[in-house]
C-alpha cells in the first residue's frame, strides 16, 4: 500500500519521528533496562522527564511564571466537571459561549454543578455559519468566569480573536487547537486540553491555571479534580498516565526542533489554505463555514451530490486516505489536519478530490 494519511479527529495521528523514537525506546528507556511505562512516577528518572516536559511546554507557549501546569486524567469531558467545581462559587453563575457540539456538551455538564448562562453566538453570513464578534456577546459582568471553545472539531468552527470579557476570568477548552497557533496565555485564567489531537495519546489532559484561582474548589470536589491538590503534588498525587506523559514530552521536543509554535502555525495555515482554496474553487464540493471562522484543524466539507458520499469514502480509503467521514451530527466529510499531518497528506487528499470529481461529475 502507498503511504497512509490518517485524518481522524481524535485520537489523531502522531508525528512519525515521535512514534519511531518511542518504538526504539519501548523496551529500554534511557538505558534503564525498563520501559518508561514501568517506572515509578515518583522515581527520579520519571520526575526528571516530567519536569523537562513541563519546561518544554512552558517554552513553547511562553507560559508566565504565575501559572501552574497540571498533567491530569479525564480528557476534556473531565474538565467540563472540574472547571465549575474549582471556579464556580455557590450563588454565582458562569457564562458559557455556545458555538457547536463541544461547547454545548460543556454546558450540559456544567449545569450539574451550578448556574450556567448559555450564550449562543452563532450567526449566518450568506448562508454560512459564523461567530459574532465578542463585542456583541451578551456577557454578564458579574459572572464567575466565561467559558468557550476556540475550535469546534465537529462543526469546523474556530474563533481566532481572544474574547474581551472586561476582567471576568476567561476559560478555554483548547483540546483541538492547543499548540497549533500562537496565543498569549496571560489573556486566559485557565486553559485545558485533552492530549489526543496535538499533544499525544488519549488519557492525558493538560491544565494551565493562574495561581490566584487555586483554592476556590467546592467542598465536594473529588480530589482527582482538585486543581490546588494537583498543583501542590506536581501532578503526582496519584499515579498519572505516565506513558502518555512520556509521549507528550517527545511531541514537545519535536515541536521545538521544528522551530516551535510560530513554525507549526505557518505549516497549519499552509495546509488549511491548500484544502480550502480547492474546495472554494470546485463546484463539486462546498464548505458551509464562513471564511472568518474556518478551522485550521478540522475541515468539514460536503459533496454537492451527497448520494456519492459512500463511494467517496470507500475510494478514499483505498487510496490510503483514512477517517474522512464527517461526524454523525453534521454529516458530509471532515479532514482533521492537526500539527502532525504533513502537507503531503493534504496534497494527496486534494489530488484525490480532484480525480473523484472528474470521474463523477
N, C-alpha and C positions, 0 to 999 in steps of 0.2 A: 504494500500500500504506500502511496505517496504520503508526504508529511500531513499529519492530522492537526487541525486547529480547533480548539475547544472554546466555544462561545458561551459556555454555561454561565448563568447569572450568579451562581454560588451554591456549593463550593466551586470556586473558579480555578482556572489553570494557574500554576505557579511558574516562576521563571525557570527555564531549563537548567541554567547553571546552578541554581539553588538545589534543584532536585538531584542533579548529578553529584553535587558535593555531599548532600545528605545520604545518598546511596553509598558513596565511598566511605563515609564515616559511620554507617549504620551499626556495625558490629564492634567498632573500636573508635570511640570518640576521644580525640585529644590524647591518644596513646594511653588511655586509662584501662584498656582491656575490656571495657564495657560499652554498651550503647548509652547514649546520653539519656535515654528514657529509663534506664535502670539506676541512675544515680540519685542519691538523696537530694531533694530540693533544698535542704539546709546545709549540704556539704559545701566545702569551699570551692570545688570545681564548678558546680552549678550556680552558686551565688555569684561567682565572677562572671559567668556567662550572662546571668540575669542583669547584673549591674551594667555590663557593656551594652546589652540590648537596649536598656533604658537610655543610656547616654547617646547611643546612635539615633534613637527616635527623637530625643531632645534636640540633637544636632540637625536632623532632617527637617523638623518642624519649628525650630527656633523657639522651643517651649521655655517661657520665663521661669525663673527660679521659684516664684511663689505659686507654682502649680505642682501638684502631685501626679505622677504617672502610675496607674494601677494596672496590673495584669490580672484579669478576672475570669470567672466562669460565666456561662449562661447565655452568651450571644446577645444580640440586640434586644431580643424579647425579654431577657432577664433584666436589662436596663430599663425597659418600659416600666417595670415594677420598682427597680432600685432608685430611679430618679425621684419619683414622688415620695418614696419612703425616706429619702435623705434630704429633700429640698422643699417639701410642701408642708408647712406647719398647719396645725389644726386651726380652722377658721379662715384660712386663706384660700385663694384659688390660683390656678395656673392657666395661662393661655397656651393652647396647642394649635399651631398652624397646620391646616389640612391641605395637602397638595396631591395626595394619592394614597395608594394602598397601605404603605407602611406608616405614614403619619396617622391614618385612620386607626390602624391597629394600636398605635401608641395611646390614642385617646381612650379606646375601649379598656385597655389595661390600667391606664392612669385613673380612670373613674372608680376603680376598686378601692383606691386609697385616699381620695379627696375630691374636691370640687374642681372640675375641668371645664374651661370655656373653649369650645371647638370653634375655630375661626377659619372659614373656608375662603381661600384666596385665589381659587382658580377662576379664570375668565376665558372668554372666547375672542380670538382675533382672526377674522376672516375664515372662520370655520376650523381654526386650530386652537388647541389648548395652550394657555399661557398663564403666568403667575402675575398677579397685580404687584406693582411696586410696593415695597414695605411701608412707604409713606402713606399708602391707602389702606393699610391693615387696621382693623378695629381692635386695638390693643387696650388692655386695662392697665393704667399707670400704676395700680396698686397690686398687680399680680406678683406672686412669689417668684415666678420665672416665666419665660417664653420658650416653648419647645418647638423645634422644627426639624425637618428632614431635608437637608440641602439637595439630595439626589434620590429620586424615587426610582428604584430598579425596575418595578413592574411597569410603570407608566412612562419611563424615559423622560422625566421632567427634572431639570436641575435649576436651582436658584444660585445665581452667580454673585449677587450682591449679599453683603452681610447685613441682615435686618437691623434697623435702628430701633432700639427699644427704650431709649431715654432713661437709661440706668437700671432697668429691670434685667436681672441676670438672664443671659441667653444660653440655652442648652441646645446642642445639635447632635442628631443621630447621623454620624458620618460613616456609617458602615460601608457604604458603597462609593465614597468619594475621598476618604482619608488618604493622604499621600499622593493623590492624583494631580493636585494643583496647589499652588501656594496659598496659604491663609495666614492671617495674623491671629495667633492663638489668644493674645491678650484681649481680643474683642469678645471672647466667649467666657462664660462662667464654667461650663462643663462641656466636654466633647466625649462621646463614646462611639465605639466602632467594633462590630463583630469582625473577626480577623479574616473570614473566609473569602474575601474578594481581593483586597490589595495588600494584606499583611501576611497571611499564612493559611493553615488549615482551620477548619471549624473547631470549636471548642475553647478558643481563646477570645477574650474581649478586652480591648484597651479602653481605659477611662482616664481622661485628663481633666483634673478638677482643681479649681482655685482653692487655695488652702483655707481662706476665710469661710468657705462653705462647709467645712468639715465640722462634725459635732452637732449637727442640727437634726439628726435622724430621729424618726419616730421610735418610741419605746419598743414597739412590736417588730422593728426591722430585723429580719433574720441576719445573723452575724455574718454570713457569707455575702450579704448585700450592703453591709455597713462600710461606707467609704472611709470613715475615720479608723475603724479597726484594721481595714485592709492596708491603709497608708501606714499606720503605726507598726505593722508587722511586715512592711515592704513586700506586700502581696504574697506573703508566705504563712499566713495564719493557718491555713490548711494546705493540703497538697495541691499545687496548681497544675494545670495541664502542661507538664514540663516539655514534652516533645513538640507541642505546638509553639511553645515559647522559644525553643531552640530554632525551629524553622523560621519563626518571625525574625529572630536575630540574624539569620542568613539573608532574609529578604532585605532587612535594613542595610546590611553590608553591601548587598548587590545594588541597591538604590544609590548608596554613597559612591560606589565605583562608577556609576553612570554619570555622576555629576549632581546627584541629589534631586530634590523636588523640582527646581526650575527646569532641569533637563527632561525629566519624565513628563512634566506638564506640556512642554513643546511636542514631545513624542505623542502624547494623547491628543493634542489639538490636531496634529497632522493626520492621525488615524481617523478621527471623527470627521474631519473635513473631507477626506477622501471618500468616505462612505456616504455622508450627507450630500455631497456635491453630485454623486452619481444618482442617488435617489431623486433629488430635485430635478435632474436633467432628464429623467426617464418618465415616460408615460405609463410604464408597466408597473411601477412601484410608487408608493406615496408615504410621506410622513404625516402624522396628524398632530405634531407638536410645533408650535411657533418657534422660529429661529432663535428668539430671545431666550428660550428655556429648553433648548435641546441638550440632552445629557451627553457629556463626553464619554461616559462609562457604559451606558445602556441605550442602544439604538433600536427602538421598535420601528418596524416598517410593515407595510401591507401591500399585497398584490392587488391590483385593481380587479382582477378576476380571482376571487377567493376560492373558487372551485378547484384552483390549481395548487392550493396550499399543501396538500399531502404529497403531491408529485414533487413539488419544490423541496420539501423536507427530505423525502426519500433520495432524490438525486443529489442533494447537498451532502447527505451522509455518505453516499457512495463516493463523493469527491473529497471526503476527508474533512468536511465542514460540519462540526457536531453541535448539538444543543441549540438550534436556531428557532425552535418553536416558541412563539410568544406565550406569555403567561395566560393561563386559562381565563383570567378575569378580563383581559383586554384583547386576546386573540392575535391573529397575524403572526409576524416573525419578530424575533428580538436577537440582536447581536450584542453580547456583552464584551466590551473591549477594554478590560482593566489594564493596569500597568504591565502585566506580564505578556499581554497579547502583542506580538511583533507586528510591524506594519505589513510584513509579508502575508500575515494571516488575513488582514483586512483587504489587501490587494487580491488575494485568492478568492475571497468572498465576492468582491466586486466583479472580478472576471467571470465567476460562476453566474452571478446575477445577470450579467450581460448576455452570456450564452443561453441561459434559460429563457430570457425574454425573447431573444432572436428565434428560438425554437418553438415558442408557444404563443407568439404574438398573433 
